[in-house]
Amino acid sequence: MSEQRIILESKSLDNHFQDLYSLVKNTVILSSLTGILWSIFATEILTEWVSLFTFEDNTGDLSIYAPFNWVEVKWSFSILMGVITAIPFISLMLYNFAKPGLYPNETSPVKSILIVNAIFLPLVIFGIWAWMVPEMVDVADELSKIDNVEAKYDIFEIVNLALGITWMTVISSILSTSLLLARIMDDSGGIYDWIRPRIILISFGLLVFTMPSVFEGLRIPISLLILYLCDLFSRLFPVWENRPHSTKMSLH
C-alpha cells in the first residue's frame, strides 16, 4: 500500500476545535441529565444509606441542624453522582474524539485505560458509600464515646465527608488518566513535559478550593499527597518515542 493511502485526510484546526466543543457540550448535557435523574431518587437513596450506620447500643443519633443544608447535600450528591454515571459514556466520546489522531500502537493502550477507568471508578465510588464511610462513622462513634453522654451526629457533615472523599477520588482518577494518556501519546516534541505541570496545577486548584469544610486544615496536605501518588503512578508507564510519522493523521 502506498504512503499516500496510509496517510489519512487531514482536518483543519477549526474542525478539531468544533469536535472538541461538541465533546464538551455533550459531556455537560449528559452529566446534567443524569444528575437530574439522580435528584429524583436522591432523598430515598440517602435515607437508605443512613440505615447502614449501626451505632453500638443505639447510643448514636443522626440529626439535621439546618434544613437548608439538606437541600444543598441533595443537589451536591445528585450532581456528583450524575457525573460519575456519565463517565463511561464520556470515556467512549473521548476515545472517538482522540482515535483519528492516534498511532496504531497507541490505540489499544488508550482504549484499555479509558475502559478500566470507566469500570473501576464507579466500583470504587460504590465501595466508598456502601462500606468505607459507614465504617469510618462507626469507628469514630466507638472512639468518641463518653459515659452518660448521648452522642448526636450531623448527617449533613457525614454526607459532606462522603462527598468529599468521592470528589477526591474522581479528581484522582481524572488526573491519573490524563497523565497516563499524555505519556502514551508523547512524542519527540515533548508533549508530556509541557502538559504535565499544567494538569497538576489545575488538579491542585480543584482539590484545594472544592474540598468540603470537613477537611478544613487538611486541604493542602491531602491535595499534595494525591498529586504525588497520581504522578508516581503515571510514571510507572514509559514514554513512547520515535514512531513512524506516516501512520498518524495530520492535525494541521
QUIGI-V589141 format. One record per backbone hydrogen bond with DSSP energy under -0.5 kcal/mol. CO is the residue of the C=O (numbers start at 0). NH is the residue of the N-H. If there is no record, write none. Layout:
CO,NH  CO,NH
//
This chain:
1,4  1,5  2,6  7,249  11,15  12,16  13,17  14,18  15,19  16,20  17,21  18,22  19,23  20,24  21,25  22,26  23,27  24,28  25,29  26,30  27,31  28,32  29,33  30,34  31,35  32,36  33,37  34,38  35,39  36,39  36,40  37,40  37,41  40,44  41,45  42,46  43,47  44,48  45,49  46,50  48,51  49,52  51,53  52,54  54,57  55,58  58,150  60,152  62,64  62,154  65,68  65,69  66,69  66,70  67,71  68,72  69,73  70,74  71,75  72,76  73,77  74,78  75,79  76,80  77,81  78,82  79,83  80,84  81,85  82,86  83,86  85,89  86,90  87,91  88,92  89,93  90,94  91,95  92,96  93,97  94,98  95,99  97,100  98,101  99,248  102,105  102,106  103,107  105,109  106,110  107,111  108,112  109,113  110,114  111,115  112,116  113,117  114,118  115,119  116,120  118,122  119,123  120,124  121,125  122,126  123,127  124,128  125,129  126,130  126,131  127,132  130,134  131,135  132,136  133,137  134,138  135,139  136,140  137,141  138,142  139,143  141,144  145,148  148,150  150,60  152,62  152,154  153,156  153,157  154,158  155,159  156,160  157,161  158,162  159,163  160,164  161,165  162,166  163,167  164,168  165,169  166,170  167,171  168,172  169,173  170,174  171,175  172,176  173,177  174,178  175,179  176,180  177,181  178,182  179,183  180,184  182,185  182,239  186,189  189,193  190,194  191,195  192,196  194,198  195,199  196,200  197,201  198,202  199,203  200,204  201,205  202,206  203,207  204,208  205,209  206,210  211,214  212,215  214,217  217,221  218,222  219,223  220,224  221,225  222,226  223,227  224,228  225,229  226,230  227,231  228,232  229,233  230,234  232,235  233,236  237,239  243,246  244,247  249,10
//
